[in-house]
């Protein structure tokens, strides 16, 4: 496969401004094309690399698509039972107070089976980072309805759309945990455009800086797509996410330095 | 005046053809090929010389397949 337009004068080792971080294992990611997990994995690893925390960090991987996160992140990782990542992270952080601990969970894991663990860990004010990937669906098992599925959104178990009179309302976990005194930094980000990715990286950096100061839970939600589960192409699903997910899950900081941010205008589009 | 020129290198065997990089490029440097790679995906490829090395494509790429180079060149 010959590549056209190769500029040999520029393509030199010293001119590299961006490359895949070495903290990601050199192995193809198991996620679908266009999935937000890959970007969040990379931003997380870049943050840890910049802070020099590779040998001081312990991650907890969930059950869901990102169950294999330990296969891709070149740091110490543990796998938790479904939804129990905050409980396991509590144990790790209490046994190893000088280690940096994070959990990486999806919405089926954190907002459904693990609601109790999440809320109580946030309420106790444990000192670790929770990274919450919200795509409104159970992606790995075939796109079933999750607690975060939007009203009238189609999924494989709500083929006529989610009827809130029968199936209940979507759960805004991030707003919920922001009300608890144990959380210190609560934010919601996205990773579908370059500017959102850069903001997400800043949020992750802030979350790990907070952990250095033992301030309490930092909760970073990332609204992501699930193009396989939503039955769309990656570009279509990003557009659908902007039009439908962001009005319900507005992006931005919800709680900064232990204080709730006043509801400002939702950043939905660039 | 010195101009900034960039170049991108795409690891085509790792590319899954999601096309997210194409939407993020301000100079439409990237396009999809008709051929497929070893995994059976159409892959992204550089199609012109307008790259400035802004890194947008590399940052949004879910699989991190893009390496970005940037250098100042002096125009005659």
Contacts between the chains, C-beta under 8 A, distances in Angstrom:
chain1	res1	chain2	res2	distance
A	1	B	12	6.1
A	1	B	35	7.5
A	3	B	10	7.9
A	3	B	45	6.9
A	3	B	46	6.9
A	4	B	45	7.4
A	4	B	46	6.9
A	4	B	47	7.1
A	5	B	46	5.1
A	5	B	47	7.1
A	5	B	48	6.4
A	5	B	49	5.5
A	6	B	7	7.4
A	7	B	5	7.1
A	7	B	7	4.6
A	7	B	49	7.3
A	7	B	69	7.9
A	9	B	71	7.5
A	9	B	73	7.7
A	10	B	5	5.8
A	10	B	6	6.9
A	10	B	7	4.4
A	10	B	69	5.0
A	10	B	70	7.4
A	10	B	71	4.8
A	10	B	73	7.7
A	11	B	7	5.1
A	11	B	9	6.5
A	11	B	69	5.3
A	12	B	69	7.0
A	12	B	71	7.7
A	15	B	7	7.9
A	15	B	69	4.2
A	15	B	70	6.0
A	15	B	71	4.6
A	16	B	67	6.3
A	16	B	68	7.2
A	16	B	69	5.8
A	17	B	6	7.9
A	17	B	53	5.9
A	17	B	55	6.3
A	17	B	68	5.1
A	17	B	69	6.7
A	17	B	70	4.6
A	18	B	55	4.6
A	18	B	58	4.6
A	18	B	59	7.2
A	18	B	66	7.6
A	18	B	67	6.8
A	18	B	68	4.1
A	19	B	58	7.8
A	19	B	67	4.4
A	19	B	68	7.4
A	20	B	64	3.7
A	20	B	65	7.5
A	20	B	67	7.4
A	21	B	64	7.7
A	24	B	64	6.7
A	28	B	14	5.7
A	28	B	63	7.0
A	29	B	62	7.3
A	29	B	63	5.5
A	31	B	62	6.7
A	32	B	16	7.7
A	33	B	16	3.6
A	33	B	17	5.8
A	33	B	18	3.9
A	33	B	41	6.8
A	33	B	62	7.4
A	34	B	16	7.4
A	34	B	18	3.3
A	34	B	19	7.6
A	34	B	20	5.6
A	34	B	62	6.0
A	35	B	62	5.6
A	36	B	62	6.8
A	37	B	62	7.3
A	38	B	61	7.7
A	38	B	62	3.3
A	38	B	63	5.3
A	38	B	64	6.8
A	39	B	59	7.8
A	39	B	60	6.6
A	39	B	61	7.7
A	39	B	62	5.3
A	42	B	64	5.1
A	191	B	60	7.5
A	192	B	20	7.3
A	192	B	60	7.3
A	193	B	24	6.4
A	193	B	60	6.6
A	194	B	24	5.3
A	194	B	55	7.7
A	194	B	56	4.1
A	194	B	59	4.9
A	194	B	60	5.4
A	197	B	59	5.0
A	197	B	60	5.8
A	198	B	59	7.0
A	227	B	18	8.0
A	233	B	19	7.5
A	234	B	18	4.1
A	234	B	19	6.4
A	234	B	20	5.7
A	235	B	18	7.8
A	235	B	19	5.5
A	235	B	20	6.7
A	235	B	23	5.8
A	238	B	20	7.1
A	238	B	23	7.7
